Amino acid sequence: MADIHQFNHRAMATYIEVRIADEERTYAAQAAQAALDLLDKLESQLSRFRPSSGIAQIAQLAPHEKMRLSEPTFACLEIAKKMELATHGAFSPTAAALQTQTSLPQWSLLPEELSIRCESGRLEFDLGAIGKGFALDRTAELLCSWDCSSFLLVAGGSSILAGDAPKDAAGWSCGLGDDNAPQRFLLTHASLSGSGLAVKGSHILDPRTGQPALRQNRAWALTDTAAESDALSTACMVLSEPKLEEVLAQNQSWLVFLETGVSARPMGRRALPPQACLPAKTAGAGE
């Protein structure tokens, strides 16, 4: 197995790990620092807890007012809108607004202006269920621009994004759950995210009802991008299995796992990745 260099950082209210293989350590450290700097910049733009962020300022818009956004903020909201439609409303970046409003606020994006327009309600966005994944996707793009294509990005254990496999390996060993989870797969060019009730309790709201998620205890999503896997794993928490099957039938690159006792049952048309044993250095996606 090639040497793997690991760099840790705190951002987006969690711990971020950047693992880079097949590179000289000094160069890997420089690439990792550039990646971590990008994460900090994205957090400043996407966090609703930063008063200067576009996401915080959007909440001040009155109906029919619009605001120009930074390119990353606009891109993240574009993906969020796409995932809201693809999951039939089971994921929504404005779900938290139901704690203060009787219905979801309505909004539209204006691509030619890189702007958002408030259609109704107060635009209270919470990108916690997609923002970390979006940031990992952008970080992966940066690492590839440094020719560091063999990487694993881990955000708090709940989101994982794998690039090329390390030299002499079939992929990065990633598990459903914590770092020592027995159900493991070898991942390349894929993202695995987990959602659940174990850590924070019923913190996930069903955007369609405003009630806490009660469908699943834990769920994982495997997709091509971390933004998609983050949003999809959240949607799995509120979708019934028949509705989830409908969502997955329209997206052949998606695979989900639902916790069933000691193991997780896969659903979806995407092929299962190769299974992995439990090596010394692992990662797990769990919440």
C-alpha positions in Angstrom: 0.0 0.0 0.0 1.3 3.5 -0.9 2.0 6.0 1.8 -1.1 8.0 2.8 -0.7 11.5 4.2 -3.5 12.7 6.4 -4.2 16.3 7.3 -6.9 17.4 9.8 -8.9 20.6 10.1 -12.0 21.9 11.9 -14.6 23.5 9.6 -18.3 23.5 9.1 -18.9 22.5 12.7 -17.1 19.2 12.3 -13.6 17.7 11.7 -12.4 17.4 8.2 -9.8 14.9 7.1 -7.8 15.1 3.8 -6.0 11.9 2.9 -3.7 12.0 -0.1 -1.8 9.0 -1.5 0.9 8.5 -4.0 2.5 12.0 -3.5 5.6 13.3 -1.8 4.6 14.6 1.7 5.7 18.2 1.3 3.7 18.6 -1.9 0.7 16.8 -0.5 0.8 19.1 2.5 0.8 22.2 0.2 -2.2 20.8 -1.7 -4.0 19.9 1.4 -3.5 23.4 2.8 -5.0 24.9 -0.3 -7.9 22.5 0.0 -8.5 23.4 3.7 -8.3 27.1 2.8 -11.0 26.6 0.2 -13.2 24.8 2.8 -12.9 27.8 5.1 -13.8 30.2 2.3 -16.8 28.1 1.4 -18.0 28.0 5.0 -17.9 31.8 5.1 -20.2 31.9 2.1 -22.6 29.0 2.9 -23.1 29.1 6.7 -26.3 30.7 8.0 -24.4 31.5 11.2 -22.1 33.9 9.4 -24.0 37.3 9.2 -22.0 38.3 6.1 -22.7 35.1 4.2 -25.0 35.1 1.2 -27.2 32.5 2.9 -27.7 34.7 6.0 -28.4 37.7 3.9 -31.0 35.9 1.7 -33.2 35.7 4.8 -33.7 39.5 4.6 -35.3 39.5 1.2 -39.0 40.5 1.0 -41.3 38.8 -1.5 -40.3 39.6 -5.1 -36.9 41.0 -4.1 -33.8 39.4 -5.5 -30.1 39.3 -4.6 -27.0 38.5 -6.6 -25.0 35.5 -5.1 -21.4 34.4 -5.2 -20.8 31.6 -7.7 -20.3 28.9 -5.1 -23.5 29.9 -3.2 -25.5 29.9 -6.5 -24.1 26.6 -7.5 -24.9 25.0 -4.2 -28.5 26.3 -4.3 -28.8 25.0 -7.9 -27.9 21.5 -6.7 -30.2 21.8 -3.7 -33.1 22.7 -6.0 -32.3 19.8 -8.2 -32.2 17.4 -5.2 -35.5 18.8 -3.9 -37.2 17.9 -7.2 -35.5 14.5 -7.5 -36.5 13.4 -4.0 -40.1 14.6 -4.5 -39.7 17.2 -1.7 -38.2 14.8 0.9 -35.1 17.0 0.9 -35.4 20.7 1.1 -32.8 23.4 2.0 -35.5 25.4 3.6 -37.0 22.6 5.8 -35.9 24.5 9.0 -38.2 27.4 8.0 -41.2 25.2 9.1 -40.1 25.8 12.7 -41.1 29.5 12.3 -43.4 29.5 9.3 -46.6 27.6 8.4 -45.4 26.6 4.9 -42.1 26.4 3.0 -40.9 29.7 1.5 -40.9 29.8 -2.3 -37.8 30.9 -4.3 -36.4 30.8 -7.8 -32.9 31.1 -9.3 -32.0 33.5 -12.1 -29.0 31.8 -13.8 -28.3 34.7 -16.2 -27.9 37.0 -13.2 -26.4 34.5 -10.6 -29.3 35.7 -8.4 -32.0 34.4 -6.2 -35.5 35.8 -6.0 -37.9 35.4 -3.0 -41.3 34.5 -4.2 -43.0 34.1 -0.9 -42.3 33.7 2.8 -38.9 34.2 4.5 -36.0 32.4 2.9 -34.5 30.7 5.9 -32.0 28.3 4.4 -30.1 25.7 6.3 -27.5 24.0 4.0 -26.4 21.5 6.7 -27.7 18.6 4.7 -25.9 19.5 1.5 -23.3 22.2 2.2 -20.6 19.9 3.5 -21.0 17.6 0.6 -20.9 20.5 -1.9 -17.7 21.8 -0.1 -16.1 18.3 -0.5 -16.9 18.2 -4.2 -15.2 21.6 -4.7 -12.3 20.5 -2.6 -11.9 17.4 -4.8 -11.8 19.5 -7.9 -9.0 21.6 -6.3 -7.0 18.6 -5.4 -7.3 17.2 -9.0 -6.0 20.6 -10.3 -2.9 20.0 -8.1 -2.6 16.5 -9.7 -3.4 14.9 -6.4 -6.1 12.6 -7.8 -5.7 9.8 -5.2 -7.5 11.2 -2.2 -10.1 10.5 0.4 -12.1 13.4 2.0 -13.9 12.8 5.3 -16.3 15.3 6.9 -17.1 14.3 10.5 -17.6 10.7 9.6 -21.0 11.5 8.0 -19.7 12.3 4.5 -17.0 10.7 2.5 -15.7 11.4 -1.0 -13.2 9.1 -2.7 -11.0 9.9 -5.7 -8.6 7.5 -7.4 -7.5 4.4 -5.4 -4.1 4.5 -3.8 -1.4 2.6 -5.6 -1.7 -1.2 -5.4 -5.2 -0.9 -3.8 -8.6 -1.5 -5.3 -10.1 1.5 -3.6 -10.5 3.3 -0.3 -12.0 1.2 2.5 -15.2 2.9 3.7 -17.9 1.5 6.1 -21.5 2.0 6.9 -21.2 3.5 10.3 -18.1 4.4 12.3 -14.5 3.7 11.3 -14.6 0.1 12.5 -18.0 -0.7 10.9 -18.0 -4.3 9.6 -20.0 -3.6 6.5 -17.4 -2.1 4.2 -16.8 -1.2 0.5 -13.9 -0.2 -1.6 -14.7 3.2 -3.1 -13.3 5.1 -6.0 -14.9 8.2 -7.6 -17.9 8.0 -5.4 -19.4 9.5 -2.2 -20.9 7.8 0.8 -23.0 9.8 3.3 -24.9 8.7 6.4 -27.9 10.2 8.3 -29.5 9.0 11.5 -31.1 9.7 14.8 -28.4 8.3 17.1 -26.3 11.4 17.6 -28.7 14.3 17.6 -32.1 12.6 18.0 -35.0 13.7 15.8 -33.2 16.6 14.3 -34.3 15.9 10.7 -37.6 17.5 9.7 -39.8 16.1 7.0 -40.2 19.2 4.7 -43.6 18.0 3.5 -45.1 18.0 7.0 -42.7 19.9 9.3 -42.7 16.9 11.6 -39.5 15.0 12.8 -38.3 12.1 10.6 -39.6 8.8 11.9 -39.1 6.4 8.9 -35.6 5.2 9.5 -33.1 5.0 12.3 -30.1 5.2 10.0 -29.6 5.4 6.2 -26.7 5.8 3.8 -26.5 7.0 0.3 -23.9 6.2 -2.4 -23.7 8.6 -5.3 -21.2 10.2 -7.7 -21.0 13.4 -5.8 -20.9 14.3 -2.1 -23.6 17.0 -2.4 -26.0 14.4 -3.9 -25.2 11.7 -1.3 -25.6 14.2 1.6 -29.1 15.3 0.4 -30.2 11.8 -0.6 -29.3 10.3 2.8 -31.3 13.0 4.5 -34.3 12.3 2.2 -34.1 8.6 3.0 -34.9 9.4 6.6 -38.4 10.7 5.7 -39.4 8.6 2.7 -41.4 5.5 2.9 -39.8 2.5 1.1 -42.3 2.6 -1.8 -41.6 6.4 -2.3 -37.9 5.7 -2.0 -38.1 3.1 -4.7 -39.8 5.6 -7.0 -37.0 8.1 -6.4 -34.3 5.5 -7.0 -35.9 4.2 -10.2 -35.3 7.6 -11.8 -31.6 7.8 -10.8 -29.6 4.7 -11.8 -26.4 6.2 -10.3 -27.9 6.2 -6.8 -27.7 3.4 -4.2 -29.0 3.6 -0.6 -28.7 1.4 2.5 -31.3 1.2 5.2 -30.4 -0.1 8.6 -32.0 -3.4 9.4 -30.7 -4.6 12.8 -27.0 -5.6 12.6 -26.7 -4.9 8.8 -27.9 -2.5 6.2 -30.0 -3.5 3.2 -29.2 -2.0 -0.2 -31.8 -0.4 -2.5 -31.3 1.0 -6.0 -30.0 0.1 -9.4 -26.4 1.2 -8.9 -24.1 -1.8 -8.7 -22.7 -2.6 -5.2 -19.0 -1.6 -5.0 -16.5 -4.3 -4.1 -16.6 -5.4 -0.4 -13.6 -4.7 1.8 -12.1 -6.2 4.9 -11.2 -4.0 7.9 -7.6 -2.8 7.4 -5.6 -0.6 9.7 -6.7 2.7 8.1 -10.4 3.0 7.4 -13.2 5.5 7.2 -16.8 5.3 8.1 -20.0 7.3 7.3 -22.4 7.4 10.1 -24.4 9.8 12.2 
